Amino acid sequence: MKPTPLAKPSPRRQERLSRALCATVAVLLAGLISINHASANEGDVPCISLPRPSIGVGGSAQRPMLARLGRVLAGLAEPSTLVYAAPGACNGPNLLRDADSRYSGTASYWLADGTERTCTIDEPGVVIDFAVMGNAIDKCPGFTEVPAGVTDFLGPVGTVNLIVPVSSTEVAISSEALYFVYGFGASGGVEPWTDESQLISRDVNSFVALYVSLAAGLPVSRMLGIDARTNGNSVALVAGSPNPNAAIGFTSGSVADAARDRVRTLAYQHRGQTCAYWPDSTPAAFDKRNVRDGHYWIWGAAHIFARTDNAGRILNDTSRTWIGWLTGDVPEPADVSVIDLIIEGGDIPQCAMTVRRDGDLSPPYSWAPPEPSPHFPSNRCSITRTPKSWARMRLMKASRSGCFHSSRMVSSISSQRSP
């Protein structure tokens, strides 16, 4: 049976259909032009034209904290703007070496409702006001001390987490295993992490890479793996691996916590420890108990570098405000809890720690916070949260918890081979 041919539309109906199609295409094109125009305009905003800008450069690990501070600054009665570019931790101090070092390119800033926007700094660039990273400055290439005219302020404590896809069956890793995984790859023989295309890493300017190299006992320049460039990209590459059991990476704890539906944090056993610890008391908790008492090893305080005068006073007014909120030297806004902002960002207030260390991944020792600033009362310092909200609790000395024993961890392999 032959198919019945469709009836040809009348000339009048053809004209109506043609007009309707043209109108639809015009609307779609107008929408695309509008979207592209809006996107272009957003990036075309000069960063220096924003209200009272504090302009900084550093690593992506601190972006969650800075985003929250930027939101508060933008909502003040006299708005200010926190402007931040995150090309990598050690890039920040490089721009603070002297008054001639300048940054140009795009950067982020935040509105009072938390919306992130981008702005542009054209050539020849600007002298930045601050830099932020998780490691001390002497771990950056070419630095032995903080440059003159710059002060290092300690910020909240953050972790570096070793991550695998949620579907991975792996639970823990030791520093010795980490050495062979990132130092030797396929020839290291640490199953299932022998596929070098599934090892996600970062470059030598990255705080998280510097900390993993210290934990593993590897030169950061010799670490194998695909450079993800940012913490967020590390999560995306690990989570999207075509071979979930072979994939491993690392990222800041704040970024890992925000992506628990896509990646899992491995328990970590450092040299000399008898078992592995998660940053939290259990894989499902958010209390950072094993960081606060020193059992989880890969943690450190953020370093905020700002230009200061001879008396140590921060030169940029907006930088002085938000850094002062973190240190307790400046009163926080009446309707804002800076401690809550720190915790919500996935980091740990200094006043919640019961241990301290004098250098990057140096042995921790018992420590009690000094008398609190009147602007930063210790009775508001708490660190337990649920997946949707943070709950207050009495800060108490934590017992050993989250200790994981695994016969599969490479805890007795000699690390005498050099990559």
Secondary structure by P-SEA (a helix, b strand, c coil): ccccccccccaaaaaaaaaaaaaaaaaaaaaaaaaaaaaaaaaacccccccccccbbbbccaaaaaaaaaaaaaaccbbbbbbbbccccaaaaaaacccccccccccccccccbbbbbbbbccccccccccccccccccccccccccccbbbbbcbbbbbbbccccccccccccaaaaaaacccccccccccccccccccccccccaaaaaaaaaaccccccccccccccaaaaaaaaaaccccccccccccaaaaaaccccccccbbbccccccccccccccccccccccccccccbbbbbbbbbbbccccccccccccaaaaaaaccccccccccaaaaaaaacccccccccccccccccccccccccccccccccccbbbbbcccbbbbbcccccccccbbbbccccccccccccc
